[in-house]
Amino acid sequence: MAQTNPFYGVYDAIEYEFDDMSPAERAAATDLLVAAGVSYRWDPGFRLQVPSEHEQQTDALLADLRPYEPPADEGAEARAVASAGDDARGDIDTERGDEQGQEPAEWASDEASVHAMASLFDAADRLRHDPENETAAAELADATAVVASASVPFAVNPVLWRTVGDLARQLSDLLEAKADAGDIFAGADALRAVLRDHV
């Protein structure tokens, strides 16, 4: 790191040994010298060199040198922040689930969305084999409505979620329009293929 007040002298240098001092104390010494406008140089072995004309000033600056310590209330502040975070999480947990131990609304929504994906896969699989299966068509319609209205569930890729919704709607439209069996097969096969590795 470049020094703010570099000292290039050799023969008129005053040397201070810092090899038995902590990095914090060495940093504090540098800060004191910079603030006082004293030129300095750090040599290998943590030897501090300053011009001889600044010896008395440097002695006075380093006499009261203390390693950096955080403010006394910093730890308390950190604890207060952590405590506030715990309280906030407690409030969130309270808001998301009632005292009877019911699951948070977000969890219930995710569970419904994941269940809908499984239902879509099951319905698509049955329609693939029997395009006229009315029970599978009804199950597909119900699950499609869930996917269309629900937000992306946790750990599900948003692109996958949108793709599933689009394919499910297309297949529903084909069934409603009483499309050819080949078209329904193709739509069901595409939806099943997308969902196969995710349910």
Order of alpha helices (4+ residues) and beta strands (2+ residues): beta-alpha-beta-beta-alpha-alpha-alpha-alpha-alpha-alpha
